[in-house]
Amino acid sequence: MKYLAIDIGGTYTKYAVMDENCSFYEKDKIPTAQDNLESFINMLVDIYKAHAEDIEGIGISSAGMIDSETGFMYNGGSIPCISSINLVEILEKYCQVPVTVENDAKCAALAELWRGSLSDCTNAVAVICGTAVGGAVICDRKVMRGKNFMAGEFSYILTDSEDCMNSDKTLAMTNGVPALIRLVAQKKNISAKELDGEKVFSMANCGDHEVLNCIRIFARNLAVQLSNYQFILDPDRIAIGGGISAQPLFLQMIKEELKKLSSVFPYDVPIPDITNCKFFNDSNLIGALYVHLKAREEKIDVNKVKEFMDFLQDRREGQYLRELFIANNNLGGNKDETQI
């Protein structure tokens, strides 16, 4: 079977037709429509209609605080028009297939857990350095979401206790790629508009010592946070994602700074095991597919149990198993027992 994976970004929306083995049959991108909710939904529906005959479901990756179980988006990150909506309910009205949605950084982490650099880990952390700093925490091979769906939202971490009321001192502002570009632009006395991440590393790889020092500072700031994550979570491994993670120099400097930080302590402490994400720009698409496939599996499992319960509904064992199933799967509460 084939599925449509969609990765919604602030500038572009990428999409791919894929199968359950992660094979890509088609991949493309279009500018993200974000003027209003109607144009945004029309964009997604148009992508679906162009592939409707071939696909069995849609998995979406998006920035923002998202309840992936219900499809409700508390906010849409850099796309305000999709805040406080249930994206799944809206899309399923227009598309004749099941839809799932998950936070983009969590999708990236799940892609690595499924088939990437975290595939042999039980507990792990993914840190995605892009415009801001996304992330995810993996515990017992499941992504942690938290009460407010904020687990792993590293961008909000404050980095300066002496200036903690300044939003410029969040990790998003100090360790997103634009922060590195600003650092280099200031040092070289040029406009930040003349630079991007690729050009910065090109300058460094050509031996520009000022740029090398800027990257060192940037890597040290991130290494401090990675060291903190190690002590809080003690993960098996930390994977660094985003386009910048493809630069060997960046990973090398992070590892060097982590080793220096470990010398601060008067006794031996674990140095985080750092690697880069395997899938780079495809990670969100692969993670969106993974989330969708897992949701389909869980729905099938529950449906099978419901069929079994219906078969036993007139027998004493059926009532007992029904009550046990509701208790163990948290399907009681506000839900009508007759739904099981």
FIBA-560109 format. One record per residue (C-alpha): z, x, y negated. Coordinates in steps of 0.2 Angstrom, whole numbers, plus 5000, padded with zeros to 4 digits. Layout:
<nodes>
<node <Z,X,Y>>,
...
</nodes>
This chain:
<nodes>
<node <5000,5000,5000>>,
<node <4997,5005,4982>>,
<node <5008,5003,4967>>,
<node <5007,5005,4948>>,
<node <5019,5017,4940>>,
<node <5020,5017,4921>>,
<node <5030,5029,4910>>,
<node <5032,5022,4893>>,
<node <5034,5036,4880>>,
<node <5036,5035,4861>>,
<node <5018,5041,4858>>,
<node <5009,5038,4874>>,
<node <5011,5027,4889>>,
<node <5006,5036,4905>>,
<node <5001,5026,4921>>,
<node <4996,5030,4939>>,
<node <4990,5021,4954>>,
<node <5000,5029,4969>>,
<node <5005,5025,4987>>,
<node <5022,5027,4995>>,
<node <5018,5045,5000>>,
<node <5017,5050,4982>>,
<node <4998,5052,4982>>,
<node <4989,5049,4966>>,
<node <4973,5038,4966>>,
<node <4971,5037,4947>>,
<node <4980,5043,4932>>,
<node <4978,5040,4913>>,
<node <4987,5038,4897>>,
<node <4985,5027,4882>>,
<node <4994,5026,4865>>,
<node <5010,5016,4866>>,
<node <5009,4999,4857>>,
<node <5025,4997,4848>>,
<node <5022,4987,4832>>,
<node <5030,4972,4840>>,
<node <5035,4965,4857>>,
<node <5019,4955,4859>>,
<node <5007,4970,4857>>,
<node <5019,4980,4868>>,
<node <5019,4967,4882>>,
<node <5000,4965,4881>>,
<node <4997,4983,4883>>,
<node <5007,4983,4900>>,
<node <4998,4967,4905>>,
<node <4981,4975,4902>>,
<node <4985,4990,4912>>,
<node <4991,4978,4926>>,
<node <4975,4967,4925>>,
<node <4964,4983,4926>>,
<node <4972,4987,4943>>,
<node <4978,4970,4949>>,
<node <4967,4969,4965>>,
<node <4974,4985,4972>>,
<node <4993,4985,4969>>,
<node <5008,4978,4977>>,
<node <5021,4981,4963>>,
<node <5025,4989,4946>>,
<node <5038,5003,4943>>,
<node <5042,5007,4925>>,
<node <5050,5022,4917>>,
<node <5056,5020,4899>>,
<node <5068,5027,4887>>,
<node <5084,5017,4883>>,
<node <5099,5010,4890>>,
<node <5093,4999,4905>>,
<node <5101,4989,4918>>,
<node <5089,4993,4932>>,
<node <5096,4980,4944>>,
<node <5092,4965,4932>>,
<node <5078,4973,4921>>,
<node <5088,4970,4905>>,
<node <5085,4983,4891>>,
<node <5100,4985,4880>>,
<node <5089,4996,4869>>,
<node <5072,5004,4870>>,
<node <5076,5021,4863>>,
<node <5062,5026,4851>>,
<node <5054,5009,4854>>,
<node <5064,4996,4844>>,
<node <5053,4981,4849>>,
<node <5059,4981,4867>>,
<node <5078,4981,4863>>,
<node <5089,4967,4870>>,
<node <5075,4960,4881>>,
<node <5073,4958,4900>>,
<node <5057,4967,4903>>,
<node <5056,4963,4921>>,
<node <5057,4944,4918>>,
<node <5044,4945,4905>>,
<node <5032,4955,4915>>,
<node <5034,4945,4931>>,
<node <5028,4930,4921>>,
<node <5011,4938,4918>>,
<node <5009,4949,4933>>,
<node <5009,4942,4950>>,
<node <5019,4957,4958>>,
<node <5037,4963,4958>>,
<node <5042,4974,4943>>,
<node <5056,4986,4942>>,
<node <5062,4997,4927>>,
<node <5073,5012,4925>>,
<node <5078,5025,4912>>,
<node <5065,5039,4911>>,
<node <5078,5053,4913>>,
<node <5085,5045,4928>>,
<node <5068,5042,4935>>,
<node <5065,5061,4933>>,
<node <5081,5065,4942>>,
<node <5077,5053,4956>>,
<node <5059,5061,4958>>,
<node <5068,5078,4960>>,
<node <5080,5071,4972>>,
<node <5067,5062,4982>>,
<node <5054,5076,4984>>,
<node <5058,5089,4972>>,
<node <5070,5103,4967>>,
<node <5085,5093,4971>>,
<node <5080,5086,4988>>,
<node <5093,5096,4998>>,
<node <5107,5091,4986>>,
<node <5121,5079,4988>>,
<node <5127,5080,4970>>,
<node <5117,5086,4956>>,
<node <5113,5085,4937>>,
<node <5096,5084,4929>>,
<node <5094,5089,4911>>,
<node <5078,5084,4902>>,
<node <5074,5094,4886>>,
<node <5061,5084,4876>>,
<node <5061,5076,4859>>,
<node <5080,5074,4863>>,
<node <5090,5078,4878>>,
<node <5089,5066,4893>>,
<node <5098,5067,4909>>,
<node <5106,5060,4925>>,
<node <5120,5063,4936>>,
<node <5118,5062,4955>>,
<node <5133,5058,4966>>,
<node <5131,5056,4984>>,
<node <5112,5055,4982>>,
<node <5113,5040,4970>>,
<node <5111,5040,4952>>,
<node <5127,5036,4942>>,
<node <5124,5023,4928>>,
<node <5142,5019,4922>>,
<node <5149,5004,4915>>,
<node <5138,5004,4899>>,
<node <5123,5012,4908>>,
<node <5127,5028,4898>>,
<node <5131,5041,4912>>,
<node <5120,5056,4909>>,
<node <5115,5052,4891>>,
<node <5118,5069,4886>>,
<node <5109,5067,4869>>,
<node <5125,5059,4862>>,
<node <5137,5073,4866>>,
<node <5144,5081,4850>>,
<node <5142,5100,4849>>,
<node <5153,5104,4834>>,
<node <5172,5099,4834>>,
<node <5173,5105,4816>>,
<node <5159,5094,4810>>,
<node <5160,5080,4822>>,
<node <5156,5066,4810>>,
<node <5138,5073,4807>>,
<node <5125,5066,4818>>,
<node <5115,5081,4817>>,
<node <5128,5090,4828>>,
<node <5124,5080,4843>>,
<node <5115,5088,4858>>,
<node <5099,5078,4854>>,
<node <5098,5086,4837>>,
<node <5103,5104,4843>>,
<node <5094,5106,4859>>,
<node <5079,5095,4859>>,
<node <5063,5104,4857>>,
<node <5061,5100,4839>>,
<node <5078,5110,4836>>,
<node <5070,5125,4843>>,
<node <5054,5123,4832>>,
<node <5065,5121,4817>>,
<node <5075,5137,4821>>,
<node <5059,5147,4823>>,
<node <5051,5139,4807>>,
<node <5066,5144,4797>>,
<node <5066,5162,4804>>,
<node <5048,5164,4801>>,
<node <5047,5155,4785>>,
<node <5033,5144,4790>>,
<node <5031,5125,4791>>,
<node <5038,5117,4807>>,
<node <5022,5107,4807>>,
<node <5012,5123,4812>>,
<node <5022,5125,4828>>,
<node <5025,5116,4844>>,
<node <5034,5122,4860>>,
<node <5019,5130,4868>>,
<node <5016,5141,4852>>,
<node <5034,5146,4850>>,
<node <5034,5153,4868>>,
<node <5017,5161,4865>>,
<node <5024,5170,4851>>,
<node <5039,5176,4861>>,
<node <5029,5181,4876>>,
<node <5019,5192,4864>>,
<node <5034,5201,4859>>,
<node <5040,5193,4843>>,
<node <5058,5198,4842>>,
<node <5063,5185,4829>>,
<node <5056,5171,4840>>,
<node <5064,5179,4855>>,
<node <5081,5178,4847>>,
<node <5078,5160,4842>>,
<node <5075,5155,4860>>,
<node <5090,5165,4865>>,
<node <5101,5155,4853>>,
<node <5094,5139,4859>>,
<node <5096,5144,4877>>,
<node <5114,5149,4874>>,
<node <5118,5132,4866>>,
<node <5111,5123,4881>>,
<node <5120,5135,4893>>,
<node <5137,5130,4885>>,
<node <5134,5112,4890>>,
<node <5128,5117,4907>>,
<node <5144,5127,4910>>,
<node <5154,5111,4905>>,
<node <5144,5100,4917>>,
<node <5148,5112,4931>>,
<node <5167,5111,4928>>,
<node <5167,5092,4925>>,
<node <5155,5088,4940>>,
<node <5154,5104,4951>>,
<node <5136,5099,4956>>,
<node <5126,5108,4970>>,
<node <5112,5112,4957>>,
<node <5107,5108,4939>>,
<node <5088,5105,4937>>,
<node <5080,5107,4919>>,
<node <5065,5096,4915>>,
<node <5053,5093,4901>>,
<node <5038,5103,4896>>,
<node <5049,5118,4891>>,
<node <5056,5120,4908>>,
<node <5039,5127,4914>>,
<node <5042,5142,4903>>,
<node <5050,5156,4915>>,
<node <5057,5164,4899>>,
<node <5068,5149,4895>>,
<node <5075,5148,4912>>,
<node <5078,5166,4913>>,
<node <5088,5166,4896>>,
<node <5098,5151,4902>>,
<node <5104,5160,4917>>,
<node <5108,5176,4908>>,
<node <5118,5166,4895>>,
<node <5127,5157,4909>>,
<node <5132,5174,4917>>,
<node <5139,5180,4901>>,
<node <5149,5164,4899>>,
<node <5157,5166,4916>>,
<node <5164,5182,4910>>,
<node <5175,5173,4897>>,
<node <5187,5168,4911>>,
<node <5200,5179,4918>>,
<node <5196,5175,4936>>,
<node <5180,5171,4946>>,
<node <5172,5154,4942>>,
<node <5156,5146,4949>>,
<node <5140,5150,4939>>,
<node <5129,5135,4939>>,
<node <5114,5135,4951>>,
<node <5099,5132,4938>>,
<node <5081,5128,4943>>,
<node <5067,5119,4935>>,
<node <5061,5102,4939>>,
<node <5046,5103,4951>>,
<node <5035,5089,4945>>,
<node <5036,5092,4926>>,
<node <5025,5079,4917>>,
<node <5023,5068,4933>>,
<node <5042,5067,4936>>,
<node <5044,5050,4927>>,
<node <5030,5042,4936>>,
<node <5036,5048,4953>>,
<node <5054,5042,4949>>,
<node <5048,5025,4944>>,
<node <5039,5023,4960>>,
<node <5054,5029,4970>>,
<node <5065,5016,4961>>,
<node <5052,5002,4965>>,
<node <5051,5007,4983>>,
<node <5070,5007,4985>>,
<node <5072,4990,4977>>,
<node <5059,4983,4989>>,
<node <5068,4990,5004>>,
<node <5085,4982,4998>>,
<node <5077,4966,4995>>,
<node <5069,4966,5012>>,
<node <5086,4970,5020>>,
<node <5095,4956,5011>>,
<node <5081,4943,5015>>,
<node <5083,4948,5033>>,
<node <5102,4945,5033>>,
<node <5099,4928,5024>>,
<node <5087,4923,5038>>,
<node <5100,4928,5051>>,
<node <5113,4918,5042>>,
<node <5102,4903,5041>>,
<node <5099,4904,5060>>,
<node <5118,4904,5062>>,
<node <5122,4892,5049>>,
<node <5128,4878,5061>>,
<node <5138,4890,5072>>,
<node <5156,4896,5069>>,
<node <5151,4914,5070>>,
<node <5138,4910,5056>>,
<node <5152,4905,5044>>,
<node <5163,4920,5048>>,
<node <5148,4932,5045>>,
<node <5143,4923,5029>>,
<node <5160,4926,5022>>,
<node <5160,4944,5028>>,
<node <5143,4947,5020>>,
<node <5148,4940,5004>>,
<node <5164,4950,5003>>,
<node <5156,4967,5007>>,
<node <5141,4965,4996>>,
<node <5149,4958,4981>>,
<node <5138,4942,4982>>,
<node <5152,4930,4979>>,
<node <5159,4927,4962>>,
<node <5148,4917,4950>>,
<node <5134,4916,4963>>,
<node <5133,4900,4974>>,
<node <5137,4904,4992>>,
<node <5122,4893,4997>>,
<node <5111,4907,4990>>,
<node <5116,4919,5005>>,
</nodes>
